[in-house]
Amino acid sequence: MTPTATITAPHAPAKSHDPDAAAVGPILLSVAVFLAGWATSIALWGIPGLYIPALALVPVMWVMLIWISRG
């Protein structure tokens, strides 16, 4: 009588507990939703749908640049 071999499934890789890695998903989702909304405004209103959201984001970019420069 021959011994029977036991087949085991490979172990799943350990999950990362990095808090930065957990934040990537929602950030990418929000960027994708923003870009889809902007594309929809371009499709609906043409050129004004392209430049009016860009003009509305100028103060946001100023705040981000100041925030980045302060470290």
GIRANOR-V59680 format. One record per residue. N is the residue number from 1. PHI is phi as a letter, one per 20 degrees, with the letter a starting at -180 (NA if undefined). PSI is psi in whole degrees, -180 to 180 (none if undefined). OMEGA is omega in degrees with one decimal (NA if undefined). Layout:
n=N phi=PHI psi=PSI omega=OMEGA
n=N phi=PHI psi=PSI omega=OMEGA
This chain:
n=1 phi=NA psi=134 omega=-177.8
n=2 phi=e psi=146 omega=178.7
n=3 phi=f psi=144 omega=179.1
n=4 phi=e psi=140 omega=179.7
n=5 phi=e psi=140 omega=177.6
n=6 phi=e psi=127 omega=179.5
n=7 phi=e psi=124 omega=179.3
n=8 phi=d psi=148 omega=178.7
n=9 phi=f psi=146 omega=177.7
n=10 phi=f psi=150 omega=-178.4
n=11 phi=f psi=144 omega=177.3
n=12 phi=f psi=145 omega=178.5
n=13 phi=f psi=148 omega=-179.6
n=14 phi=f psi=140 omega=179.3
n=15 phi=f psi=145 omega=178.3
n=16 phi=f psi=137 omega=177.6
n=17 phi=d psi=29 omega=179.7
n=18 phi=f psi=119 omega=-178.3
n=19 phi=f psi=-28 omega=177.9
n=20 phi=f psi=-36 omega=179.6
n=21 phi=f psi=-31 omega=179.5
n=22 phi=f psi=-22 omega=-177.9
n=23 phi=e psi=-11 omega=-175.8
n=24 phi=f psi=-41 omega=-177.9
n=25 phi=g psi=-54 omega=179.3
n=26 phi=f psi=-33 omega=178.9
n=27 phi=f psi=-47 omega=179.2
n=28 phi=f psi=-37 omega=177.6
n=29 phi=f psi=-43 omega=179.9
n=30 phi=f psi=-36 omega=176.0
n=31 phi=f psi=-42 omega=179.8
n=32 phi=f psi=-40 omega=178.6
n=33 phi=f psi=-41 omega=178.3
n=34 phi=f psi=-47 omega=179.9
n=35 phi=f psi=-37 omega=177.2
n=36 phi=f psi=-39 omega=176.7
n=37 phi=f psi=-40 omega=178.3
n=38 phi=f psi=-42 omega=177.3
n=39 phi=f psi=-37 omega=177.8
n=40 phi=f psi=-40 omega=178.6
n=41 phi=f psi=-35 omega=176.3
n=42 phi=f psi=-42 omega=-179.5
n=43 phi=f psi=-35 omega=-178.0
n=44 phi=e psi=-44 omega=-171.2
n=45 phi=d psi=1 omega=176.7
n=46 phi=m psi=-138 omega=-175.7
n=47 phi=f psi=-42 omega=176.1
n=48 phi=f psi=-31 omega=176.3
n=49 phi=f psi=-18 omega=176.8
n=50 phi=e psi=-48 omega=-170.7
n=51 phi=e psi=-24 omega=-179.7
n=52 phi=f psi=-44 omega=174.2
n=53 phi=f psi=-34 omega=177.6
n=54 phi=f psi=-42 omega=177.4
n=55 phi=f psi=-36 omega=178.9
n=56 phi=f psi=-25 omega=-178.3
n=57 phi=e psi=-1 omega=179.7
n=58 phi=g psi=-47 omega=177.4
n=59 phi=f psi=-34 omega=178.2
n=60 phi=f psi=-42 omega=179.6
n=61 phi=f psi=-36 omega=176.5
n=62 phi=f psi=-46 omega=179.8
n=63 phi=f psi=-41 omega=179.9
n=64 phi=f psi=-41 omega=178.8
n=65 phi=f psi=-41 omega=177.4
n=66 phi=f psi=-41 omega=179.3
n=67 phi=f psi=-42 omega=178.9
n=68 phi=f psi=-40 omega=-176.6
n=69 phi=f psi=-25 omega=179.1
n=70 phi=e psi=-10 omega=175.1
n=71 phi=n psi=none omega=NA
